[in-house]
Amino acid sequence: MADFPTALAARQCFTGDPTGCVNSLLWTLSRAAMLAGGMWLAGERDKLWQRGLAGSTAIETFVFLWSAFHLDEKVATLPSATAVLSGDARHILATYLLRSSMVWGGLHLAGLKQNALRDALAGTALIELSVLSWSKMNS
């Protein structure tokens, strides 16, 4: 099993490596861009960057919490990485829906409730495609 890049960055940040903290910020920004892109493709035109950052911050919060509770594992991974590497379609769908619910929650916490479900599902689709691509390169 390969280290999942966002989990590895969070782990490095937790262990005091400033590179991991910078990489976590960069992952958050790149994820925000993917979320905003998916939302734009779904027809959203209002506050795209704010929406992308709200969703991405919610996901990054999960990444940090997951990583904090799994620091003792040999490989820095997340449930989505395990699902795509196993190729189990049900688990891939479950992690997509879990990630979408995080984005939906982030949108609601940021007060961006209009079209939140559509935006969460559409934005997360691009992230899921990137995770699937990563798995192909690491399997």
C-alpha positions as CSV (number, residue, x, y, z in Angstrom):
1,M,0.0,0.0,0.0
2,A,1.3,3.5,-0.9
3,D,1.2,6.6,1.2
4,F,-1.7,8.8,0.3
5,P,-0.3,12.3,-0.4
6,T,-2.7,14.3,1.8
7,A,-2.4,11.8,4.7
8,L,1.4,11.8,4.4
9,A,1.4,15.6,4.5
10,A,-0.8,15.7,7.6
11,R,1.4,13.1,9.3
12,Q,4.5,15.1,8.5
13,C,2.9,18.2,9.9
14,F,1.9,16.4,13.1
15,T,5.5,15.2,13.6
16,G,6.9,18.7,13.3
17,D,8.0,18.7,9.7
18,P,7.2,22.2,8.3
19,T,7.2,20.8,4.7
20,G,4.2,18.7,5.7
21,C,2.3,21.7,6.9
22,V,3.0,23.7,3.7
23,N,2.0,20.6,1.6
24,S,-1.2,20.3,3.6
25,L,-2.0,23.9,2.8
26,L,-1.2,23.3,-0.9
27,W,-3.4,20.2,-1.0
28,T,-6.2,22.2,0.6
29,L,-5.9,24.9,-2.1
30,S,-5.7,22.4,-5.0
31,R,-8.7,20.5,-3.6
32,A,-10.6,23.8,-3.4
33,A,-9.8,24.4,-7.0
34,M,-11.1,20.9,-7.9
35,L,-14.3,21.4,-5.9
36,A,-14.9,24.8,-7.5
37,G,-14.3,23.3,-10.9
38,G,-16.9,20.6,-10.3
39,M,-19.3,23.1,-8.9
40,W,-18.8,25.3,-11.9
41,L,-19.5,22.4,-14.3
42,A,-22.7,21.8,-12.4
43,G,-23.8,25.3,-13.0
44,E,-22.7,27.2,-9.9
45,R,-21.4,30.7,-10.6
46,D,-21.7,32.4,-7.2
47,K,-18.7,32.5,-4.7
48,L,-16.9,29.5,-6.3
49,W,-13.7,30.0,-4.4
50,Q,-15.5,30.5,-1.1
51,R,-17.5,27.3,-1.8
52,G,-14.4,25.4,-2.8
53,L,-12.4,26.5,0.3
54,A,-15.3,25.7,2.6
55,G,-15.6,22.2,1.3
56,S,-11.9,21.6,1.1
57,T,-11.3,22.9,4.7
58,A,-14.0,20.4,5.9
59,I,-12.2,17.5,4.1
60,E,-8.8,18.7,5.4
61,T,-10.2,18.7,8.9
62,F,-11.1,15.0,8.5
63,V,-7.7,14.2,7.0
64,F,-6.0,15.8,10.1
65,L,-8.3,14.0,12.5
66,W,-7.9,10.7,10.8
67,S,-4.1,11.1,10.6
68,A,-3.9,12.1,14.3
69,F,-5.6,8.8,15.3
70,H,-3.5,6.7,12.9
71,L,0.0,8.1,13.5
72,D,1.3,4.6,14.6
73,E,0.5,2.9,11.3
74,K,3.3,2.2,8.9
75,V,1.6,3.8,5.9
76,A,-0.1,7.1,5.8
77,T,-3.5,6.3,4.3
78,L,-7.1,7.3,4.4
79,P,-10.3,5.2,3.8
80,S,-10.7,6.6,0.3
81,A,-7.2,5.4,-0.6
82,T,-7.8,1.9,0.8
83,A,-11.2,1.7,-1.1
84,V,-9.8,2.7,-4.5
85,L,-6.7,0.5,-4.2
86,S,-8.9,-2.5,-3.3
87,G,-11.1,-1.8,-6.4
88,D,-14.3,-2.4,-4.4
89,A,-17.0,-0.3,-6.1
90,R,-19.2,-0.2,-3.0
91,H,-16.4,1.2,-0.8
92,I,-15.5,3.7,-3.5
93,L,-19.1,4.9,-3.7
94,A,-19.2,5.0,0.1
95,T,-16.1,7.1,0.4
96,Y,-17.4,9.4,-2.4
97,L,-20.6,9.9,-0.5
98,L,-18.7,10.4,2.8
99,R,-16.5,13.0,1.2
100,S,-19.5,14.7,-0.4
101,S,-21.2,14.9,3.0
102,M,-18.1,16.6,4.4
103,V,-18.2,19.2,1.6
104,W,-21.9,19.7,2.2
105,G,-21.2,20.2,5.9
106,G,-18.5,22.7,5.1
107,L,-20.8,24.6,2.8
108,H,-23.5,24.8,5.5
109,L,-21.0,25.9,8.2
110,A,-19.9,28.7,5.8
111,G,-23.5,29.7,5.3
112,L,-23.5,28.7,1.6
113,K,-26.6,26.5,1.8
114,Q,-28.1,27.3,-1.6
115,N,-27.5,24.4,-4.0
116,A,-25.2,22.8,-1.3
117,L,-26.1,19.2,-2.1
118,R,-25.6,19.6,-5.9
119,D,-22.4,21.5,-5.3
120,A,-21.1,18.9,-2.9
121,L,-21.8,16.0,-5.2
122,A,-20.5,17.7,-8.3
123,G,-17.4,19.1,-6.7
124,T,-16.5,15.9,-5.0
125,A,-16.8,14.0,-8.3
126,L,-13.6,15.7,-9.6
127,I,-11.8,14.8,-6.4
128,E,-12.9,11.2,-6.7
129,L,-11.6,11.1,-10.3
130,S,-8.2,12.4,-9.0
131,V,-8.2,9.7,-6.3
132,L,-9.0,7.0,-8.9
133,S,-6.2,8.3,-11.1
134,W,-3.8,8.2,-8.2
135,S,-4.7,4.6,-7.4
136,K,-4.0,3.6,-11.0
137,M,-0.5,5.1,-10.7
138,N,0.1,3.4,-7.3
139,S,-1.4,-0.1,-7.8
